[in-house]
Amino acid sequence: MWTNKKYMANKYIDTSILDKAMHFAIDAHANTERRGKGFPYSIHLMEAVEIAATITSDQEILAATALHDTIEDTDVSLEQLREEFGDRIAALVEAESDKFANGFSERDSWTDRKKAGLVRLANSPYDAKVVAMGDKLSNMRAIARDYERIGDELWKIFHAPNGKSDHEWRYRGLAVALFDLAGTPAYREFITLLEKTFGQKDYGTPEKIDINDYIRSGEGFNAESYNHKGGRTMIKLYSESVSPEMPLRELRTAMNVFRMGLLTPMPGRFVTDGKRFGCEFSRVVDKKSFARAISENPDSMKRYAAEFARMCKQLHSTVCNPAVFPSAADMSCKAVENAEIFTDDEKKKVLDFVKSVPTATTCLHGDLHIGNILDSSFGNLWIDLADFSYGNPLFDFGMMYLVCRCNPDDLTKKLYHIDNEAMLRFWKLFACEYFGADTPEKFAEVENKLRPFAALKMLYFRIKGYDNFIRESLLG
């Protein structure tokens, strides 16, 4: 066999442990078929390794992925694996196996074994979850393909006593157990296929959490954020005065944005600490909001202004589904109709203005500012999506104008970690990048155009104390 590394076409890496594991696993599964597929079982193993490799390059994790079914589906014992591949690989395989979950075995019922396996997996370390993701996404791909082809006949080839409902329960449980991987493309694909096969999940009764399991990490205008002490999740708890409908709406909206393929942390559970209601999301560990990044490195402001403009242009060129998301114009009209500062004639004038804005079906963030976008190794991620909508981008920039030009200095410092002078510098840099406002005259023109949209945002968010600004901006 040709092994001279000097003449290899691809970059050399040491794959000896993975190669050994692949050979071992293929031998162990030799002459066995992937259930109901008509092809060798080893195809599944190779696919599982390929999936895990999209998350990590750790050769021992990849080796464990290749070996993940040996102790369940062959005569290989855990002791043999430990002797051949060492303690770490054996432990990773063991963690992924239902056979060892809390002492359960093949003698126990399918439901009990799977339930114990979900508990075990949820409490397993991150590396073991990578192994599990390789296996489970490969399985989910096969289920989605076969279900599309043969429908409910598919469930007859499995051992689950209640067919499709049992499998839905299990795979939704796997989505929860593997939530630590929610930032990965593999997890995104898993959720997409899960919903394609079993339908979209809605959120019902909030789950009670113990706030002592979390560390406070920040605050916004009407909510606080907390990171879980032992995991890769975070929660956003709204103030006690905020209705539970607000976090519920945010979760549903964020999930719809996630389904669109826009980069955002994966939504998790609807939660409560007993007094406040909130949302759970996958935690992006190595992240900073653009606001925080600028405050820590003022010299980066120009770069972040250009990047924020690029992200906004990308968002505002993405077509939104009006059947799924609300209209920003309609939301503004409702805010005007509920406003107490206008007479009926004034309301009509303002409503006529809103209805005169050119229509569009492009995506809008709804709460657009530099605190609601994260810089991370996954890329830039949009957060705080409760007011995601569609319409003319001018509605989005009303919020930007409000944040950059109307807030008192102490509020700007509290929410964005910079003062109003720095915020104005950012706003001018951004306006130059997005609107081409590269002269004082062009900048003034942009500001005059956006003032009424800032006033509409003040009405929508019920921001008090700006009655004069609102009336002057909208009524002239």
Rosetta blueprint (number, residue, H / E / L):
1 M L
2 W L
3 T L
4 N L
5 K H
6 K H
7 Y H
8 M L
9 A L
10 N L
11 K L
12 Y L
13 I L
14 D L
15 T L
16 S H
17 I H
18 L H
19 D H
20 K H
21 A H
22 M H
23 H H
24 F H
25 A H
26 I H
27 D H
28 A H
29 H L
30 A L
31 N L
32 T L
33 E E
34 R L
35 R L
36 G L
37 K L
38 G L
39 F L
40 P E
41 Y L
42 S H
43 I H
44 H H
45 L H
46 M H
47 E H
48 A H
49 V H
50 E H
51 I H
52 A H
53 A H
54 T L
55 I L
56 T L
57 S L
58 D L
59 Q H
60 E H
61 I H
62 L H
63 A H
64 A H
65 T H
66 A H
67 L L
68 H L
69 D L
70 T H
71 I H
72 E H
73 D H
74 T L
75 D L
76 V L
77 S L
78 L H
79 E H
80 Q H
81 L H
82 R H
83 E H
84 E H
85 F H
86 G L
87 D H
88 R H
89 I H
90 A H
91 A H
92 L H
93 V H
94 E H
95 A H
96 E H
97 S L
98 D H
99 K H
100 F H
101 A H
102 N H
103 G H
104 F L
105 S L
106 E L
107 R L
108 D L
109 S L
110 W H
111 T H
112 D H
113 R H
114 K H
115 K H
116 A H
117 G H
118 L H
119 V H
120 R H
121 L H
122 A H
123 N L
124 S L
125 P L
126 Y H
127 D H
128 A H
129 K H
130 V H
131 V H
132 A H
133 M H
134 G H
135 D H
136 K H
137 L H
138 S H
139 N H
140 M H
141 R H
142 A H
143 I H
144 A H
145 R H
146 D H
147 Y H
148 E H
149 R H
150 I H
151 G H
152 D H
153 E H
154 L H
155 W H
156 K H
157 I H
158 F L
159 H L
160 A L
161 P L
162 N L
163 G L
164 K H
165 S H
166 D H
167 H H
168 E H
169 W H
170 R H
171 Y H
172 R H
173 G H
174 L H
175 A H
176 V H
177 A H
178 L L
179 F H
180 D H
181 L H
182 A L
183 G L
184 T L
185 P H
186 A H
187 Y H
188 R H
189 E H
190 F H
191 I H
192 T H
193 L H
194 L H
195 E H
196 K H
197 T H
198 F H
199 G L
200 Q L
201 K L
202 D L
203 Y L
204 G L
205 T L
206 P L
207 E E
208 K E
209 I L
210 D L
211 I H
212 N H
213 D H
214 Y E
215 I E
216 R E
217 S E
218 G E
219 E E
220 G L
221 F L
222 N L
223 A E
224 E E
225 S E
226 Y E
227 N E
228 H E
229 K L
230 G L
231 G L
232 R L
233 T E
234 M E
235 I E
236 K E
237 L E
238 Y E
239 S L
240 E L
241 S L
242 V L
243 S L
244 P L
245 E H
246 M H
247 P H
248 L H
249 R H
250 E H
251 L H
252 R H
253 T H
254 A H
255 M H
256 N H
257 V H
258 F H
259 R H
260 M H
261 G L
262 L L
263 L L
264 T L
265 P L
266 M L
267 P E
268 G E
269 R E
270 F E
271 V E
272 T E
273 D L
274 G L
275 K L
276 R L
277 F E
278 G E
279 C E
280 E E
281 F E
282 S E
283 R L
284 V L
285 V L
286 D L
287 K L
288 K E
289 S E
290 F H
291 A H
292 R H
293 A H
294 I H
295 S H
296 E H
297 N L
298 P H
299 D H
300 S H
301 M H
302 K H
303 R H
304 Y H
305 A H
306 A H
307 E H
308 F H
309 A H
310 R H
311 M H
312 C H
313 K H
314 Q H
315 L H
316 H L
317 S L
318 T L
319 V E
320 C L
321 N L
322 P L
323 A L
324 V L
325 F L
326 P L
327 S E
328 A H
329 A H
330 D H
331 M H
332 S H
333 C H
334 K H
335 A H
336 V H
337 E H
338 N H
339 A L
340 E L
341 I L
342 F L
343 T L
344 D H
345 D H
346 E H
347 K H
348 K H
349 K H
350 V H
351 L H
352 D H
353 F H
354 V H
355 K H
356 S H
357 V L
358 P L
359 T L
360 A L
361 T L
362 T E
363 C E
364 L E
365 H L
366 G L
367 D L
368 L L
369 H L
370 I L
371 G L
372 N L
373 I E
374 L E
375 D E
376 S E
377 S L
378 F L
379 G E
380 N E
381 L E
382 W E
383 I L
384 D L
385 L L
386 A L
387 D L
388 F L
389 S E
390 Y E
391 G L
392 N L
393 P H
394 L H
395 F H
396 D H
397 F H
398 G H
399 M H
400 M H
401 Y H
402 L H
403 V H
404 C H
405 R H
406 C L
407 N L
408 P L
409 D H
410 D H
411 L H
412 T H
413 K H
414 K H
415 L H
416 Y H
417 H L
418 I L
419 D L
420 N H
421 E H
422 A H
423 M H
424 L H
425 R H
426 F H
427 W H
428 K H
429 L H
430 F H
431 A H
432 C H
433 E H
434 Y H
435 F H
436 G L
437 A L
438 D L
439 T L
440 P H
441 E H
442 K H
443 F H
444 A H
445 E H
446 V H
447 E H
448 N H
449 K H
450 L H
451 R H
452 P H
453 F H
454 A H
455 A H
456 L H
457 K H
458 M H
459 L H
460 Y H
461 F L
462 R L
463 I L
464 K L
465 G L
466 Y L
467 D H
468 N H
469 F H
470 I H
471 R H
472 E H
473 S H
474 L H
475 L H
476 G L
